[in-house]
Amino acid sequence: MGLGGFPSFAMHEFGWFEALGFRMGSMSATRYLGGGKLLSLLARLAGRDRPVPYPIGLERGGEVLLRAMPPPYFPSMADAVRHVVGRKFGARGCFREPGAGAAWKRGDEITAAVPPVSDKAIAATIAYCEYLRDRYGRFPVNMAPFRTVVRFQAAHLDLGFYDRYYREEALGEAHRRHQEQWHSEG
């Protein structure tokens, strides 16, 4: 139709993923919500600490199609953080390889302006991510690694913005002709 849009997410974290055959993790509800040992004990004694499944990846025929960054798809959170840093700032990363997948008109200038990540920042990120995974038993902590899109809010694109900041091919013909095709008189 030529419209842009904004997705809104569902709060149900696992139903659709189970139906689609995702690999699931599971933990008690109190652990999932970050509850302490006393709350977990009370909930368990009351029979209210049920397991909560959450999606962690999608595999078909032995091939990993979608994966969350933490284990089991990486040996540790440190390996996961280094993988993300490499994908962004490595020699062929999206912020290093000139023009790599960028839709910007002056992608080489933009990637050249992105400063490197310091070893201290990487070490701090690793320590933080390891702490969160150790403390809460999963990563990310406040939501599952995958969520479902159940609604999409359509919006008219500001073609002038895209013409100014993006390469011409960033928008398709349907985007460029939307107003004319859908909203013209007659």
N, C-alpha and C positions, 0 to 999 in steps of 0.2 A: 504494500500500500504506500510505501514511501514515508512512513511515520517513524519517529524515534520513540523511545519509551523508557520507562523506569520499572524494574521488577519489585514487587512486594513479596515478602517471604512468609511462609507458614511457620507456626510455632511447633508443629508436629515434627519431631526430629527423626523419626525412623520408619513410619509405616510405608511410605512409597519406596524407600530404599530396600526394605525387606522384600517387597513385592518385585522389585527389579533385580533382585539377586545380589545385592551388594554384600561384601564381607562386612560383618558386624562385630563390634566390640560390645561388651556389656559390663555394667557395674551396678552396685546397689544404689538405690535412689538417694540415700543420704550421702554416699560418697560422690555421686554424680552432682549433687547440689553443693558439695563442699562442706558438709556437716562434720562435726567433730566426733570423737570416739563415744562420748556419752550419748549424744543424739542417735548415733548409729546403734548403740546397744539398746536404748529405749525403743527405737523403731523396730528393731529385730525382735525384741521381746513381745511387742504388740502385734507382731506379724505384719508390719507396715513397711518393711524395708525391701520392697520388690526390686528385681533387676530391671534396669533401664538399658535397652539396646541403643546403639548409635552406629551410623555408617562410618567405615574407615577406608573403603576402597571398592573398586569394581574390577573384577577379573573375569576373563572369558578364555577358555582353552589354554590356560596357563599363562596368558598374557595379561599384564596389568594395564588396564585402560585408564583408570582414574585412581589416584592414591592421595592419601593425606600425607603430610610431611613427617609426622612422628613415627616411631616404631609401630607396627612391625615392618613398614616399608623402608625404613632406615635403621641401622643398628642402634643409633642413639640420637638424642636431640642435637648434639654437637654435629653429627654427620648431616642431619637435616638442615641446620642453619648454614653450614658450609655449602651445601647443595644450592640453597636459595641464593646465597651471596654469589656463587659461581654463575648461576643463571642470569643474574642481573649485572654483575661487575667483572666476570671472567672475560678472557680474551674474546669469546664469542657471545658474551652476555648482551642483553637488550640495551644496557647503558654504555656499552663499549664498542661493539661492532658497528661501524658506520652504516647507517641506513637499514639496520637489521630489523625488518618488520615494522619500522616506524611509519606512521601515517603523516608525520609532520613534513611540511615543505622543506624546512631546513634541519632535517634530522641529524646530519653530521654535526652541526653547530650545537644542537641541544645535547647530544650524547657527549660531546667534548666538554661541555660545561658542567656535567655531573661529576662532583668530586668523588674520589675513592672512599671506601669505607675503611676506617682505621682498624688495626688489629685489636685495639682496646675496645672499640665498639662491638666487634665480632665476639670477643671474649665475654663482654658484658651480656650480649644477647644470648649467647650459649648458656651462661650461668643462670640467667633469668628463665629461659625456656626449660632448662633442666629442673630448676626449683619448682616451677609450675607443674610440670609433669610428675615429679616426685610427690609433691604436696597433694595434688588433686587426682592423680592417677590417669590423666589424659591431657591431650593438648590438641586444640585450644581448650581452655577451661570453661568458658561461659556458654559455649554452643558446640554443636557437633561439627566436625570438619566439613560436612556437606549438609546443605539445607535445600528444601524444595521450593520451587517457584510456583505459585498458584495463581498469581494475578499479574497482569502487565498493564501499566498505565501508559497510554499512547500520548505523544506530544508532537506538535509541529516543530520541525527543526529550523534553526536560524541559519539559513544557507550562507548568509554573509559572514558569520563566524567561521564556518567551515572553509569558505573560500579564502578567508584571511589567514588562517592558521594551519590548514591541512592541505595535503596534496589533493588534486582534483579527483583521483580515484578512491578517496576515502568515502565518498558518497556515491551510490549508484544512481542510475537514471531514474528509478522509481522515486528516490528521495527528491531529486531535483525537479521532477514534474508533478509531485503530489498536489500542490495547490491547483495547478492547471487541470489535472485530471479529475480531482475529487470535489473541487469547490468553485469551478467556473460556472457562470450562468449559461444555461442552454445546453 
